[in-house]
Amino acid sequence: HATESIWEALRAPGSVVVLRHSYAPGTFDPPSARLDDCSTQRNLDASGRAQARRIGEAFRQNGIAVGAVLSSPRCRCLDTARLAFGQAQSWEPLQGALNDDERRRRQLAEIRSAVEAHRGGPPLVLVTHGSVVTDLTALNIPMGAFVVLRRAADGTYTVAGQLHVE
């Protein structure tokens, strides 16, 4: 069963969860959005908050205790992380840079370095945006879905699978 193999992959030391924030209506932040003021951003609605809680519940039901939870500084990601896992550490590279190729490349390199440095222990969780998930994994996943990266013997990472918590 495909879902079971996702949880098995998460039990392996050094796995990484790349989670797209849960449901937030709309597509992008308004141009006036500011990182220091959630009210100016695109945010989770009630269904997105409930979805984030279900993500955390799915991890607990499957006996997965996560390690560090790094999040885009955008409120919809921080809220997803806190509701799902009870913690969030804001990390700038995870917010993406749709209109700045140079910054986007630099952020992706930083994220890849963090993933490669995660050699063991409980899963590292990265809560981010669809564009970053795609840049990192070549997958286009819906809001509230996550990709699990499994560490190979040679230290590289492969996609173990993805799961969408409705």
N, C-alpha and C positions, 0 to 999 in steps of 0.2 A: 504494500500500500504506500503510495507516494508520500502522503502526509507523515506517516510513521518514519520514513527515512529522513525527513527534514529534522524531526526531533532527535533521531539518532545522530545525525550530523552535528547537532548542537551540543550533544554530550561529549563529542570529541574535543580534547584540549586544543585551545587556540582557534576555535571557530569564531566567525564574525557575522553579525546580523546587520544587514543594511536595510533599514526600515524607512519607507516613505511615510511622512506624517499622515495621520488619519484624516477623515473627511473634513474638508474646508470648502464651502461653496465658492464658486468663481474659478478663475484661472491664475491670475497674478496679483501681487501686491499693487495697490494704486501707486502712481508716481510719487505721491506725497508721503509714502510710508517711511517711518523712522524706526530704527531698531530699538530705541529706548522708550517707545510708546506703542504698546500693543493695540490701542484703539485706532491707530492709523494703518494697521496691517490687515491682511486677509487672515481670518482666524477660524479655528474649529467651531462648528455649531454643536448643538446638543447631540446630534447623531455621531459626529466626529469624536466628541468627548467620550460617549458611550463605547464607540469602537475602540478607542485607545485603552479603555479599561478592559475590554474583552481581549485585546492583544496580551496585556499583562496576565490576565486570568488563564489564557491558553498556555503561556509559559509556565505558570505555577502548576496547572493541572498536569503538565508533562514533566514536572520535576526539574525544570531548568531555572537555576539561579544565575543571573547574569553578573558580569563584572562591571567594568566602567561603562557608563552611558554617556556618549558624546553627542551633542546636538547642534544643529544649525542654531544660530542666535535668534532666528525668527520665532515669534511666539507660538505659531501653530506646531512647530517641531518641539520646542521646549515643553509645551503643554502635553503633547503626545507622549514624550519621554517620561514626564512626571506622573501622568495618569497611568501609564502602562507599568513603569518600573520604579516609581517613587523617587527618582533621582534624575538629574540632568546636569551635565557640565557643558556650558556653551563653548563651541569651537568654530571659529570663523570659517575655515575652509569648507565646512559642510553647508554653507548657505548658497554656494554656487555663484556663478557670474555669467548670466546668459548673454550679455552684450559686450563682454570683455574677454576675448580669446586668450590673451596672455595671462590674465588673472585666473581664468578657468583652468588653463594648463598647470599653473603653479599650485592651485588648490588641489587638483587631482593628484599631482605628485606628492603633496603633503599627506593626503588621505591614503595613498598607496603605501607611503613610508610607515604610517601608523599601523596599517593592516599588516604589513610585513614584519613589523616589530612585535606584533602580538603573537608570541610563539607558544603560549601555553595558558593554562588556567581557564576560568569560565569565559563564556562568550563576551567579546567586545561588541557593544551595540552602537551603531551609528544611525542617528535619526536625522533625516535629510529630506531633500526635494526630489521630484521625479527626474529632473535633468541630471542631477548628480548620480542617482541610482543608475541611469542609463549610461552616463560617462564611465562609471566604475565597472558595470557588469554587462553592458550592451543589452540589457533587458528593459522593457517598458512595462512598468507595473502600476496597478491602480493605487489610489490613496489607501493607506492602511495595510498594504501588503509589504512583505519583506523577502529579501533574498538571503540565503545562508551561504557563506563562503567557507569552504573546507580547506584546511591546510594540507598540502601534499608533502610527501617525504622529503622532496627537494626544497621545501620552503616556499614554493609558489602556492597560490590559491586558485581553486576552481569553484565554480558555482555548483553547490550541492542540490539546489532547488529553490523554489519560492513558494510562499503561502500567503493567501489573502484571507485575513480574518474579517468576515463580513460585519 
